[in-house]
Amino acid sequence: MSDDTTETTPGPAPGPRYFTTEGEGVQVVYHLTDPAPYFELGYEEVDEAAYLASLPDPSASPLPTAPDGD
């Protein structure tokens, strides 16, 4: 008796995908198989490098700097 089903090992999961809309934050989606619903809602896909470059510098102080003088 032979079993016609072949067992395949799934490959690595695809990386996250980044979607954004005007005036809103970014949606990071893992294991996405169909991006159509995001496009229908008006989201644009951005690549990971562009998203990471748009983040503020984590080493910068959140407090404003003191004015010179006085």
Jmol script that loads the backbone (N, CA, C; Angstrom):
load data "model"
ATOM      1  N   MET A   1       0.834  -1.181   0.000  1.00  0.00           N
ATOM      2  CA  MET A   1       0.000   0.000   0.000  1.00  0.00           C
ATOM      3  C   MET A   1       0.874   1.238   0.000  1.00  0.00           C
ATOM      4  N   SER A   2       0.597   2.096  -0.893  1.00  0.00           N
ATOM      5  CA  SER A   2       1.359   3.339  -0.920  1.00  0.00           C
ATOM      6  C   SER A   2       0.439   4.495  -0.579  1.00  0.00           C
ATOM      7  N   ASP A   3       1.014   5.437   0.024  1.00  0.00           N
ATOM      8  CA  ASP A   3       0.278   6.640   0.383  1.00  0.00           C
ATOM      9  C   ASP A   3       0.632   7.713  -0.632  1.00  0.00           C
ATOM     10  N   ASP A   4      -0.380   8.178  -1.352  1.00  0.00           N
ATOM     11  CA  ASP A   4      -0.125   9.164  -2.403  1.00  0.00           C
ATOM     12  C   ASP A   4       0.088  10.571  -1.871  1.00  0.00           C
ATOM     13  N   THR A   5      -0.169  10.785  -0.635  1.00  0.00           N
ATOM     14  CA  THR A   5       0.027  12.132  -0.099  1.00  0.00           C
ATOM     15  C   THR A   5       1.496  12.325   0.226  1.00  0.00           C
ATOM     16  N   THR A   6       2.004  13.441  -0.159  1.00  0.00           N
ATOM     17  CA  THR A   6       3.399  13.755   0.150  1.00  0.00           C
ATOM     18  C   THR A   6       3.399  14.841   1.209  1.00  0.00           C
ATOM     19  N   GLU A   7       4.235  14.665   2.160  1.00  0.00           N
ATOM     20  CA  GLU A   7       4.329  15.632   3.237  1.00  0.00           C
ATOM     21  C   GLU A   7       5.392  16.648   2.863  1.00  0.00           C
ATOM     22  N   THR A   8       5.005  17.899   2.870  1.00  0.00           N
ATOM     23  CA  THR A   8       5.974  18.946   2.569  1.00  0.00           C
ATOM     24  C   THR A   8       6.176  19.791   3.813  1.00  0.00           C
ATOM     25  N   THR A   9       7.390  20.180   3.987  1.00  0.00           N
ATOM     26  CA  THR A   9       7.713  21.051   5.110  1.00  0.00           C
ATOM     27  C   THR A   9       7.474  22.481   4.660  1.00  0.00           C
ATOM     28  N   PRO A  10       6.650  23.214   5.403  1.00  0.00           N
ATOM     29  CA  PRO A  10       6.422  24.598   4.982  1.00  0.00           C
ATOM     30  C   PRO A  10       7.707  25.399   5.073  1.00  0.00           C
ATOM     31  N   GLY A  11       7.864  26.318   4.157  1.00  0.00           N
ATOM     32  CA  GLY A  11       9.044  27.168   4.159  1.00  0.00           C
ATOM     33  C   GLY A  11       8.938  28.194   5.272  1.00  0.00           C
ATOM     34  N   PRO A  12       9.942  29.011   5.394  1.00  0.00           N
ATOM     35  CA  PRO A  12       9.884  30.040   6.432  1.00  0.00           C
ATOM     36  C   PRO A  12       8.735  31.007   6.155  1.00  0.00           C
ATOM     37  N   ALA A  13       8.147  31.489   7.204  1.00  0.00           N
ATOM     38  CA  ALA A  13       7.033  32.428   7.048  1.00  0.00           C
ATOM     39  C   ALA A  13       7.543  33.698   6.395  1.00  0.00           C
ATOM     40  N   PRO A  14       6.723  34.291   5.533  1.00  0.00           N
ATOM     41  CA  PRO A  14       7.151  35.542   4.913  1.00  0.00           C
ATOM     42  C   PRO A  14       7.292  36.622   5.974  1.00  0.00           C
ATOM     43  N   GLY A  15       8.140  37.575   5.698  1.00  0.00           N
ATOM     44  CA  GLY A  15       8.355  38.660   6.656  1.00  0.00           C
ATOM     45  C   GLY A  15       7.130  39.544   6.774  1.00  0.00           C
ATOM     46  N   PRO A  16       7.174  40.459   7.711  1.00  0.00           N
ATOM     47  CA  PRO A  16       6.037  41.352   7.879  1.00  0.00           C
ATOM     48  C   PRO A  16       5.894  42.295   6.694  1.00  0.00           C
ATOM     49  N   ARG A  17       4.660  42.736   6.484  1.00  0.00           N
ATOM     50  CA  ARG A  17       4.387  43.720   5.434  1.00  0.00           C
ATOM     51  C   ARG A  17       3.798  44.946   6.108  1.00  0.00           C
ATOM     52  N   TYR A  18       4.116  46.112   5.574  1.00  0.00           N
ATOM     53  CA  TYR A  18       3.764  47.376   6.200  1.00  0.00           C
ATOM     54  C   TYR A  18       2.782  48.131   5.308  1.00  0.00           C
ATOM     55  N   PHE A  19       1.670  48.566   5.923  1.00  0.00           N
ATOM     56  CA  PHE A  19       0.639  49.299   5.197  1.00  0.00           C
ATOM     57  C   PHE A  19       0.350  50.589   5.943  1.00  0.00           C
ATOM     58  N   THR A  20       0.165  51.683   5.207  1.00  0.00           N
ATOM     59  CA  THR A  20      -0.103  52.970   5.830  1.00  0.00           C
ATOM     60  C   THR A  20      -1.146  53.735   5.027  1.00  0.00           C
ATOM     61  N   THR A  21      -1.831  54.641   5.708  1.00  0.00           N
ATOM     62  CA  THR A  21      -2.751  55.562   5.038  1.00  0.00           C
ATOM     63  C   THR A  21      -2.419  56.967   5.500  1.00  0.00           C
ATOM     64  N   GLU A  22      -2.873  57.944   4.764  1.00  0.00           N
ATOM     65  CA  GLU A  22      -2.621  59.351   5.071  1.00  0.00           C
ATOM     66  C   GLU A  22      -3.139  59.690   6.473  1.00  0.00           C
ATOM     67  N   GLY A  23      -2.284  60.254   7.294  1.00  0.00           N
ATOM     68  CA  GLY A  23      -2.683  60.706   8.614  1.00  0.00           C
ATOM     69  C   GLY A  23      -2.847  59.623   9.665  1.00  0.00           C
ATOM     70  N   GLU A  24      -2.489  58.402   9.354  1.00  0.00           N
ATOM     71  CA  GLU A  24      -2.611  57.320  10.329  1.00  0.00           C
ATOM     72  C   GLU A  24      -1.269  56.627  10.495  1.00  0.00           C
ATOM     73  N   GLY A  25      -1.218  55.754  11.456  1.00  0.00           N
ATOM     74  CA  GLY A  25      -0.007  54.991  11.709  1.00  0.00           C
ATOM     75  C   GLY A  25       0.174  53.884  10.686  1.00  0.00           C
ATOM     76  N   VAL A  26       1.077  53.005  10.994  1.00  0.00           N
ATOM     77  CA  VAL A  26       1.401  51.901  10.099  1.00  0.00           C
ATOM     78  C   VAL A  26       0.820  50.619  10.666  1.00  0.00           C
ATOM     79  N   GLN A  27       0.242  49.818   9.787  1.00  0.00           N
ATOM     80  CA  GLN A  27      -0.226  48.488  10.159  1.00  0.00           C
ATOM     81  C   GLN A  27       0.867  47.504   9.750  1.00  0.00           C
ATOM     82  N   VAL A  28       1.373  46.754  10.701  1.00  0.00           N
ATOM     83  CA  VAL A  28       2.368  45.718  10.409  1.00  0.00           C
ATOM     84  C   VAL A  28       1.626  44.394  10.436  1.00  0.00           C
ATOM     85  N   VAL A  29       1.669  43.679   9.309  1.00  0.00           N
ATOM     86  CA  VAL A  29       0.882  42.463   9.169  1.00  0.00           C
ATOM     87  C   VAL A  29       1.825  41.286   8.911  1.00  0.00           C
ATOM     88  N   TYR A  30       1.659  40.245   9.712  1.00  0.00           N
ATOM     89  CA  TYR A  30       2.460  39.030   9.568  1.00  0.00           C
ATOM     90  C   TYR A  30       1.610  37.946   8.904  1.00  0.00           C
ATOM     91  N   HIS A  31       2.233  37.070   8.174  1.00  0.00           N
ATOM     92  CA  HIS A  31       1.584  35.911   7.554  1.00  0.00           C
ATOM     93  C   HIS A  31       0.425  36.323   6.637  1.00  0.00           C
ATOM     94  N   LEU A  32       0.617  37.384   5.900  1.00  0.00           N
ATOM     95  CA  LEU A  32      -0.428  37.883   5.001  1.00  0.00           C
ATOM     96  C   LEU A  32      -0.419  37.075   3.712  1.00  0.00           C
ATOM     97  N   THR A  33      -1.591  36.582   3.336  1.00  0.00           N
ATOM     98  CA  THR A  33      -1.686  35.834   2.083  1.00  0.00           C
ATOM     99  C   THR A  33      -2.337  36.650   0.983  1.00  0.00           C
ATOM    100  N   ASP A  34      -3.222  37.590   1.347  1.00  0.00           N
ATOM    101  CA  ASP A  34      -3.913  38.396   0.342  1.00  0.00           C
ATOM    102  C   ASP A  34      -3.986  39.847   0.811  1.00  0.00           C
ATOM    103  N   PRO A  35      -3.223  40.740   0.192  1.00  0.00           N
ATOM    104  CA  PRO A  35      -3.236  42.132   0.625  1.00  0.00           C
ATOM    105  C   PRO A  35      -4.424  42.938   0.087  1.00  0.00           C
ATOM    106  N   ALA A  36      -5.279  42.340  -0.729  1.00  0.00           N
ATOM    107  CA  ALA A  36      -6.385  43.073  -1.366  1.00  0.00           C
ATOM    108  C   ALA A  36      -7.257  43.833  -0.371  1.00  0.00           C
ATOM    109  N   PRO A  37      -7.636  43.262   0.780  1.00  0.00           N
ATOM    110  CA  PRO A  37      -8.474  44.040   1.707  1.00  0.00           C
ATOM    111  C   PRO A  37      -7.816  45.343   2.178  1.00  0.00           C
ATOM    112  N   TYR A  38      -6.512  45.339   2.354  1.00  0.00           N
ATOM    113  CA  TYR A  38      -5.824  46.565   2.768  1.00  0.00           C
ATOM    114  C   TYR A  38      -5.871  47.608   1.660  1.00  0.00           C
ATOM    115  N   PHE A  39      -5.675  47.171   0.414  1.00  0.00           N
ATOM    116  CA  PHE A  39      -5.728  48.105  -0.703  1.00  0.00           C
ATOM    117  C   PHE A  39      -7.139  48.661  -0.871  1.00  0.00           C
ATOM    118  N   GLU A  40      -8.150  47.823  -0.659  1.00  0.00           N
ATOM    119  CA  GLU A  40      -9.539  48.272  -0.776  1.00  0.00           C
ATOM    120  C   GLU A  40      -9.885  49.309   0.289  1.00  0.00           C
ATOM    121  N   LEU A  41      -9.223  49.239   1.440  1.00  0.00           N
ATOM    122  CA  LEU A  41      -9.460  50.214   2.508  1.00  0.00           C
ATOM    123  C   LEU A  41      -8.630  51.485   2.347  1.00  0.00           C
ATOM    124  N   GLY A  42      -7.854  51.567   1.271  1.00  0.00           N
ATOM    125  CA  GLY A  42      -7.083  52.775   0.993  1.00  0.00           C
ATOM    126  C   GLY A  42      -5.671  52.770   1.533  1.00  0.00           C
ATOM    127  N   TYR A  43      -5.187  51.637   1.986  1.00  0.00           N
ATOM    128  CA  TYR A  43      -3.818  51.557   2.488  1.00  0.00           C
ATOM    129  C   TYR A  43      -2.839  51.445   1.327  1.00  0.00           C
ATOM    130  N   GLU A  44      -1.644  51.980   1.544  1.00  0.00           N
ATOM    131  CA  GLU A  44      -0.535  51.812   0.611  1.00  0.00           C
ATOM    132  C   GLU A  44       0.504  50.934   1.286  1.00  0.00           C
ATOM    133  N   GLU A  45       1.123  50.076   0.521  1.00  0.00           N
ATOM    134  CA  GLU A  45       2.180  49.238   1.094  1.00  0.00           C
ATOM    135  C   GLU A  45       3.499  49.994   1.031  1.00  0.00           C
ATOM    136  N   VAL A  46       4.230  49.992   2.137  1.00  0.00           N
ATOM    137  CA  VAL A  46       5.559  50.597   2.180  1.00  0.00           C
ATOM    138  C   VAL A  46       6.556  49.509   2.535  1.00  0.00           C
ATOM    139  N   ASP A  47       7.772  49.660   2.040  1.00  0.00           N
ATOM    140  CA  ASP A  47       8.763  48.629   2.358  1.00  0.00           C
ATOM    141  C   ASP A  47       9.325  48.861   3.760  1.00  0.00           C
ATOM    142  N   GLU A  48       9.902  47.830   4.298  1.00  0.00           N
ATOM    143  CA  GLU A  48      10.381  47.859   5.679  1.00  0.00           C
ATOM    144  C   GLU A  48      11.433  48.939   5.889  1.00  0.00           C
ATOM    145  N   ALA A  49      12.339  49.108   4.943  1.00  0.00           N
ATOM    146  CA  ALA A  49      13.403  50.103   5.099  1.00  0.00           C
ATOM    147  C   ALA A  49      12.822  51.513   5.178  1.00  0.00           C
ATOM    148  N   ALA A  50      11.820  51.819   4.346  1.00  0.00           N
ATOM    149  CA  ALA A  50      11.197  53.144   4.377  1.00  0.00           C
ATOM    150  C   ALA A  50      10.464  53.363   5.691  1.00  0.00           C
ATOM    151  N   TYR A  51       9.805  52.344   6.173  1.00  0.00           N
ATOM    152  CA  TYR A  51       9.097  52.458   7.453  1.00  0.00           C
ATOM    153  C   TYR A  51      10.077  52.712   8.589  1.00  0.00           C
ATOM    154  N   LEU A  52      11.139  51.918   8.656  1.00  0.00           N
ATOM    155  CA  LEU A  52      12.108  52.066   9.733  1.00  0.00           C
ATOM    156  C   LEU A  52      12.810  53.421   9.667  1.00  0.00           C
ATOM    157  N   ALA A  53      13.049  53.938   8.456  1.00  0.00           N
ATOM    158  CA  ALA A  53      13.693  55.237   8.309  1.00  0.00           C
ATOM    159  C   ALA A  53      12.779  56.365   8.771  1.00  0.00           C
ATOM    160  N   SER A  54      11.471  56.160   8.753  1.00  0.00           N
ATOM    161  CA  SER A  54      10.541  57.210   9.154  1.00  0.00           C
ATOM    162  C   SER A  54      10.353  57.292  10.667  1.00  0.00           C
ATOM    163  N   LEU A  55      10.851  56.313  11.416  1.00  0.00           N
ATOM    164  CA  LEU A  55      10.711  56.320  12.867  1.00  0.00           C
ATOM    165  C   LEU A  55      11.643  57.354  13.489  1.00  0.00           C
ATOM    166  N   PRO A  56      11.237  57.957  14.609  1.00  0.00           N
ATOM    167  CA  PRO A  56      12.129  58.919  15.267  1.00  0.00           C
ATOM    168  C   PRO A  56      13.354  58.226  15.842  1.00  0.00           C
ATOM    169  N   ASP A  57      14.395  58.995  16.035  1.00  0.00           N
ATOM    170  CA  ASP A  57      15.641  58.473  16.592  1.00  0.00           C
ATOM    171  C   ASP A  57      15.409  58.080  18.048  1.00  0.00           C
ATOM    172  N   PRO A  58      15.584  56.793  18.399  1.00  0.00           N
ATOM    173  CA  PRO A  58      15.311  56.375  19.778  1.00  0.00           C
ATOM    174  C   PRO A  58      16.306  56.928  20.791  1.00  0.00           C
ATOM    175  N   SER A  59      17.470  57.381  20.324  1.00  0.00           N
ATOM    176  CA  SER A  59      18.456  57.919  21.260  1.00  0.00           C
ATOM    177  C   SER A  59      18.251  59.410  21.515  1.00  0.00           C
ATOM    178  N   ALA A  60      17.373  60.056  20.744  1.00  0.00           N
ATOM    179  CA  ALA A  60      17.121  61.484  20.933  1.00  0.00           C
ATOM    180  C   ALA A  60      16.235  61.700  22.165  1.00  0.00           C
ATOM    181  N   SER A  61      16.478  62.772  22.861  1.00  0.00           N
ATOM    182  CA  SER A  61      15.695  63.092  24.056  1.00  0.00           C
ATOM    183  C   SER A  61      14.298  63.566  23.647  1.00  0.00           C
ATOM    184  N   PRO A  62      13.265  63.132  24.354  1.00  0.00           N
ATOM    185  CA  PRO A  62      11.921  63.606  24.036  1.00  0.00           C
ATOM    186  C   PRO A  62      11.674  65.024  24.544  1.00  0.00           C
ATOM    187  N   LEU A  63      12.594  65.554  25.364  1.00  0.00           N
ATOM    188  CA  LEU A  63      12.437  66.890  25.911  1.00  0.00           C
ATOM    189  C   LEU A  63      13.073  67.924  24.983  1.00  0.00           C
ATOM    190  N   PRO A  64      12.476  69.097  24.892  1.00  0.00           N
ATOM    191  CA  PRO A  64      13.087  70.141  24.039  1.00  0.00           C
ATOM    192  C   PRO A  64      14.396  70.612  24.645  1.00  0.00           C
ATOM    193  N   THR A  65      15.263  71.077  23.789  1.00  0.00           N
ATOM    194  CA  THR A  65      16.554  71.572  24.266  1.00  0.00           C
ATOM    195  C   THR A  65      16.372  72.981  24.844  1.00  0.00           C
ATOM    196  N   ALA A  66      17.213  73.326  25.774  1.00  0.00           N
ATOM    197  CA  ALA A  66      17.157  74.649  26.394  1.00  0.00           C
ATOM    198  C   ALA A  66      17.650  75.696  25.406  1.00  0.00           C
ATOM    199  N   PRO A  67      17.023  76.858  25.371  1.00  0.00           N
ATOM    200  CA  PRO A  67      17.482  77.904  24.446  1.00  0.00           C
ATOM    201  C   PRO A  67      18.855  78.443  24.887  1.00  0.00           C
ATOM    202  N   ASP A  68      19.630  78.853  23.918  1.00  0.00           N
ATOM    203  CA  ASP A  68      20.951  79.430  24.205  1.00  0.00           C
ATOM    204  C   ASP A  68      20.760  80.827  24.794  1.00  0.00           C
ATOM    205  N   GLY A  69      21.684  81.229  25.627  1.00  0.00           N
ATOM    206  CA  GLY A  69      21.627  82.576  26.200  1.00  0.00           C
ATOM    207  C   GLY A  69      21.206  82.535  27.649  1.00  0.00           C
ATOM    208  N   ASP A  70      20.814  83.686  28.148  1.00  0.00           N
ATOM    209  CA  ASP A  70      20.404  83.867  29.548  1.00  0.00           C
ATOM    210  C   ASP A  70      21.517  83.511  30.460  1.00  0.00           C
TER     211      ASP A  70
END
end "model"
wireframe off; spacefill off
backbone 0.3
color backbone group
